[in-house]
């Protein structure tokens, strides 16, 4: 079991407690909260230290800070501009705006897909009637159907797919998954802004997977700059139809890519990162060779090593 420790702001810890509210468990003395997910156990202490421990702590820690090391580490966050400047007003949700979300980040097999969509205020009610909402509350079959209906309405959107070979190359080069996601969101948004031209919008809302300062740092390292009127919000797809639309397009793309990879492999590649996935990895290694994983999986996940006990 690996673990990482970070010193985070009070505001970040409050956001974390809200984010993990469905996964909260009993807290030890001196802790603000403890939450258990399939990736890690997260414990936040009154001192500001947050402990991530488990099989894949990096998946959770990268949502709140930049975790580029697999070794236990303590990172102190510098005081930065208050995150409130990146919090959208409620009026944004009923106005014309851009929303961006991703899929596939916690899945061992398959790519990461990111999509952003531009929705006008007049289209919001129509999309709600179609059933557009948080993709996590929809089945894949419903998501595929909704994605087709969204395409028929001709909603302006941008979709980017980071296929596994490129993902693994970047990871070996030292890129964290957080940086990959930031760059995908950034390029998708830039592509969409070019597509809509001079069309007016009231803001850009990104489903928050890391602190805004970390996001800005990631894109700046590759020469990118945060567009004006950009906001961040956890679980944004539950509030913004634009983010929910981007989420559905991204998820539909991920599902299609998984089907392609499964067809190419000759058997189904499971979604997620469960024990069943470990068994499928072992089958890939036995029948195709371990080198094939580079073309269909995020090989740095702990599942690669776990699968070897099934060989």
C-alpha positions as CSV (number, residue, x, y, z in Angstrom):
1,X,0.0,0.0,0.0
2,X,1.4,3.4,-1.0
3,X,0.6,6.7,0.4
4,X,1.1,10.4,-0.2
5,X,0.8,13.3,2.2
6,X,0.0,16.9,1.2
7,X,-0.5,20.2,3.0
8,X,-3.6,21.8,1.6
9,X,-5.6,24.9,2.3
10,X,-8.7,25.0,4.5
11,X,-10.8,25.9,1.4
12,X,-9.5,22.9,-0.5
13,X,-10.3,20.6,2.3
14,X,-13.8,21.9,2.6
15,X,-14.3,21.3,-1.1
16,X,-12.9,17.8,-0.7
17,X,-15.3,16.9,2.1
18,X,-18.2,18.1,-0.1
19,X,-16.9,16.2,-3.1
20,X,-16.5,12.9,-1.1
21,X,-19.7,13.3,0.9
22,X,-21.1,10.0,-0.4
23,X,-17.9,8.1,0.6
24,X,-17.4,9.5,4.1
25,X,-16.5,7.0,6.9
26,X,-15.8,7.4,10.6
27,X,-12.9,9.8,11.2
28,X,-9.9,9.3,13.6
29,X,-9.2,11.8,16.3
30,X,-7.9,15.1,15.0
31,X,-9.3,14.5,11.5
32,X,-11.8,16.7,9.7
33,X,-13.0,13.8,7.5
34,X,-12.1,10.4,6.2
35,X,-13.5,9.0,2.9
36,X,-13.0,5.7,1.2
37,X,-13.1,5.2,-2.6
38,X,-12.1,2.3,-4.8
39,X,-8.7,4.0,-5.4
40,X,-7.7,5.2,-1.9
41,X,-8.6,6.2,1.6
42,X,-8.4,10.0,2.1
43,X,-7.9,11.4,5.5
44,X,-7.9,15.2,6.1
45,X,-6.5,16.5,9.4
46,X,-7.1,19.8,11.2
47,X,-3.4,20.6,10.7
48,X,-4.1,20.9,6.9
49,X,-2.3,17.6,6.1
50,X,-4.2,15.3,3.8
51,X,-3.2,11.6,3.6
52,X,-4.0,9.5,0.5
53,X,-3.3,5.8,1.0
54,X,-4.3,2.7,-0.9
55,X,-3.7,0.9,-4.2
56,X,-4.0,4.0,-6.4
57,X,-3.7,7.1,-4.3
58,X,-2.4,9.2,-7.2
59,X,-5.8,9.0,-8.9
60,X,-7.4,10.8,-6.0
61,X,-4.5,13.1,-5.1
62,X,-4.2,14.5,-8.6
63,X,-7.7,15.9,-8.3
64,X,-6.4,18.3,-5.7
65,X,-2.7,18.8,-6.3
66,X,0.0,17.8,-8.9
67,X,1.2,14.3,-7.9
68,X,4.1,13.4,-10.2
69,X,5.8,11.0,-7.8
70,X,4.8,7.5,-6.8
71,X,6.7,7.8,-3.6
72,X,5.3,9.2,-0.3
73,X,5.8,13.0,-0.3
74,X,4.8,16.1,1.5
75,X,4.0,19.1,-0.6
76,X,3.4,22.6,0.7
77,X,1.1,24.7,-1.3
78,X,2.0,28.4,-1.7
79,X,-0.7,30.9,-1.0
80,X,-2.3,31.8,-4.3
81,X,-5.1,33.9,-5.6
82,X,-8.3,33.0,-3.8
83,X,-10.2,30.2,-5.6
84,X,-13.4,32.3,-5.3
85,X,-12.4,34.2,-8.5
86,X,-12.8,30.9,-10.4
87,X,-16.2,30.0,-8.8
88,X,-19.0,30.7,-11.3
89,X,-22.1,32.6,-10.3
90,X,-25.4,30.7,-10.5
91,X,-26.5,32.9,-13.3
92,X,-23.9,31.2,-15.6
93,X,-25.9,27.9,-15.5
94,X,-28.9,29.6,-17.3
95,X,-26.8,31.6,-19.7
96,X,-24.9,30.9,-22.9
97,X,-21.7,29.2,-21.9
98,X,-19.1,26.6,-22.7
99,X,-18.7,23.4,-20.5
100,X,-15.9,20.9,-20.5
101,X,-15.6,17.4,-19.0
102,X,-13.6,14.2,-19.5
103,X,-14.0,10.4,-19.4
104,X,-11.8,7.4,-19.1
105,X,-9.3,8.8,-16.5
106,X,-9.9,6.0,-13.9
107,X,-10.2,3.2,-16.4
108,X,-7.2,0.9,-17.0
109,X,-8.1,0.1,-20.5
110,X,-9.0,2.7,-23.1
111,X,-8.1,6.4,-23.8
112,X,-8.9,9.6,-22.1
113,X,-11.5,11.6,-23.9
114,X,-12.3,15.3,-23.3
115,X,-15.1,17.2,-24.8
116,X,-16.4,20.8,-24.4
117,X,-19.7,22.1,-25.8
118,X,-21.2,25.6,-26.4
119,X,-24.8,25.8,-25.3
120,X,-27.0,28.9,-25.8
121,X,-29.5,29.9,-23.1
122,X,-32.3,29.0,-25.5
123,X,-31.1,25.5,-25.9
124,X,-30.9,24.6,-22.2
125,X,-34.6,23.6,-21.8
126,X,-34.5,21.5,-25.0
127,X,-31.4,19.6,-23.8
128,X,-33.1,19.0,-20.4
129,X,-36.2,17.6,-22.1
130,X,-33.9,15.2,-24.1
131,X,-32.6,13.9,-20.8
132,X,-29.2,15.5,-20.8
133,X,-27.7,15.4,-17.3
134,X,-24.7,14.1,-15.4
135,X,-23.4,11.1,-17.4
136,X,-22.5,9.3,-14.3
137,X,-26.2,8.8,-13.7
138,X,-26.8,7.4,-17.2
139,X,-26.2,4.0,-18.7
140,X,-23.8,3.7,-21.6
141,X,-26.6,2.8,-24.0
142,X,-28.6,6.0,-23.0
143,X,-25.4,8.0,-23.4
144,X,-24.8,6.8,-26.9
145,X,-28.4,7.6,-27.8
146,X,-28.1,11.1,-26.3
147,X,-24.8,11.8,-28.1
148,X,-26.6,11.1,-31.4
149,X,-29.5,13.4,-30.5
150,X,-27.0,16.2,-29.5
151,X,-25.2,15.8,-32.8
152,X,-28.6,16.2,-34.7
153,X,-29.2,19.5,-32.9
154,X,-25.8,20.6,-34.2
155,X,-24.5,21.7,-30.9
156,X,-21.0,23.2,-31.4
157,X,-18.4,21.0,-29.6
158,X,-14.8,19.9,-29.6
159,X,-13.7,16.4,-28.8
160,X,-10.1,15.2,-28.2
161,X,-9.0,11.6,-27.7
162,X,-5.7,10.8,-26.0
163,X,-5.0,7.2,-27.2
164,X,-3.1,4.8,-25.1
165,X,0.3,4.8,-26.9
166,X,0.5,8.6,-26.6
167,X,-0.7,8.5,-23.0
168,X,2.0,6.0,-22.1
169,X,4.7,8.0,-23.9
170,X,3.7,11.2,-22.0
171,X,3.6,9.3,-18.7
172,X,7.1,7.9,-19.2
173,X,8.2,11.5,-20.1
174,X,7.1,12.6,-16.6
175,X,3.7,14.0,-17.3
176,X,1.1,13.3,-14.6
177,X,-2.4,12.4,-15.6
178,X,-3.4,15.8,-14.2
179,X,-1.2,17.6,-16.7
180,X,-2.5,15.4,-19.6
181,X,-6.1,16.3,-18.6
182,X,-5.3,20.0,-18.3
183,X,-3.8,20.1,-21.7
184,X,-6.7,18.1,-23.3
185,X,-9.2,20.5,-21.8
186,X,-7.1,23.5,-22.9
187,X,-6.8,22.4,-26.5
188,X,-10.5,21.3,-26.7
189,X,-11.6,24.7,-25.5
190,X,-9.2,26.5,-27.9
191,X,-10.6,24.5,-30.8
192,X,-14.2,25.3,-29.8
193,X,-13.5,29.0,-29.4
194,X,-12.1,29.0,-32.9
195,X,-15.2,27.1,-34.1
196,X,-17.7,29.5,-32.6
197,X,-15.7,32.6,-33.7
198,X,-17.1,35.9,-32.4
199,X,-20.2,34.3,-30.8
200,X,-20.8,35.7,-27.4
201,X,-20.6,33.6,-24.3
202,X,-20.8,34.4,-20.6
203,X,-18.1,32.0,-19.4
204,X,-16.2,28.7,-19.7
205,X,-16.8,26.1,-17.0
206,X,-14.4,23.2,-16.5
207,X,-15.4,20.3,-14.3
208,X,-12.7,20.7,-11.6
209,X,-10.2,17.8,-11.3
210,X,-7.4,19.9,-9.7
211,X,-7.0,23.3,-8.1
212,X,-7.2,26.2,-10.7
213,X,-3.6,27.3,-9.9
214,X,-2.3,23.8,-10.7
215,X,-4.3,23.8,-13.9
216,X,-2.8,27.1,-14.9
217,X,0.6,25.9,-14.1
218,X,0.1,22.8,-16.3
219,X,-1.0,24.7,-19.4
220,X,1.6,27.5,-18.8
221,X,4.4,24.8,-18.9
222,X,3.3,24.1,-22.5
223,X,2.8,27.8,-23.5
224,X,-0.9,27.9,-22.8
225,X,-2.9,30.7,-21.1
226,X,-6.2,30.5,-19.3
227,X,-8.9,32.2,-21.4
228,X,-10.9,35.0,-19.8
229,X,-14.1,34.1,-18.0
230,X,-12.9,30.6,-17.2
231,X,-14.4,29.0,-14.1
232,X,-13.9,25.7,-12.2
233,X,-16.4,23.7,-10.2
234,X,-16.5,20.2,-8.8
235,X,-19.4,18.1,-10.0
236,X,-20.1,20.9,-12.5
237,X,-22.1,18.5,-14.7
238,X,-24.8,18.4,-12.1
239,X,-25.4,22.1,-12.4
240,X,-24.4,23.1,-16.0
241,X,-26.1,21.6,-19.0
242,X,-23.0,22.6,-21.1
243,X,-20.7,20.5,-18.9
244,X,-23.3,17.7,-18.9
245,X,-23.3,17.8,-22.7
246,X,-19.5,17.7,-22.8
247,X,-19.6,14.8,-20.4
248,X,-22.0,12.8,-22.5
249,X,-20.0,13.4,-25.7
250,X,-16.8,12.4,-24.0
251,X,-18.3,9.3,-22.4
252,X,-19.9,8.2,-25.7
253,X,-16.6,8.6,-27.4
254,X,-14.9,6.6,-24.7
255,X,-17.4,3.8,-25.0
256,X,-17.0,3.6,-28.8
257,X,-13.2,3.5,-28.4
258,X,-13.5,0.7,-25.9
259,X,-15.6,-1.2,-28.4
260,X,-13.0,-0.7,-31.1
261,X,-10.2,-1.9,-28.8
262,X,-12.3,-5.0,-27.7
263,X,-13.0,-5.9,-31.4
264,X,-9.3,-5.6,-32.2
265,X,-8.4,-7.7,-29.2
266,X,-11.0,-10.4,-29.9
267,X,-12.6,-10.2,-26.5
268,X,-14.2,-7.6,-24.2
269,X,-11.9,-5.2,-22.4
270,X,-13.6,-4.3,-19.1
271,X,-14.1,-0.7,-18.0
272,X,-12.9,0.5,-14.6
273,X,-9.9,-0.9,-12.6
274,X,-11.4,-3.8,-10.7
275,X,-10.2,-7.3,-10.0
276,X,-12.1,-8.4,-13.1
277,X,-9.9,-6.0,-15.1
278,X,-6.8,-7.6,-13.6
279,X,-8.0,-11.0,-14.9
280,X,-8.6,-9.5,-18.4
281,X,-5.1,-8.0,-18.3
282,X,-3.7,-11.5,-17.6
283,X,-5.6,-12.8,-20.6
284,X,-4.2,-10.1,-22.8
285,X,-0.6,-11.0,-21.6
286,X,-1.2,-14.7,-22.1
287,X,-2.8,-14.5,-25.5
288,X,-1.2,-11.4,-27.1
289,X,1.9,-10.6,-25.1
290,X,2.6,-7.9,-22.5
291,X,3.8,-5.4,-25.1
292,X,0.3,-5.2,-26.5
293,X,-0.9,-3.5,-23.3
294,X,0.8,-0.3,-24.5
295,X,-1.7,0.0,-27.3
296,X,-4.8,-0.4,-25.2
297,X,-4.1,0.4,-21.5
298,X,-2.7,2.9,-19.1
299,X,0.2,0.6,-18.2
300,X,1.5,2.6,-15.1
301,X,-1.7,1.7,-13.2
302,X,-1.1,-0.8,-10.4
303,X,-3.4,-3.2,-12.2
304,X,-0.5,-4.2,-14.5
305,X,1.4,-5.8,-11.6
306,X,-1.7,-7.1,-9.9
307,X,-2.6,-9.0,-13.0
308,X,0.5,-11.1,-12.9
309,X,-0.8,-13.2,-10.1
310,X,-3.4,-14.5,-12.5
311,X,-0.8,-15.7,-15.0
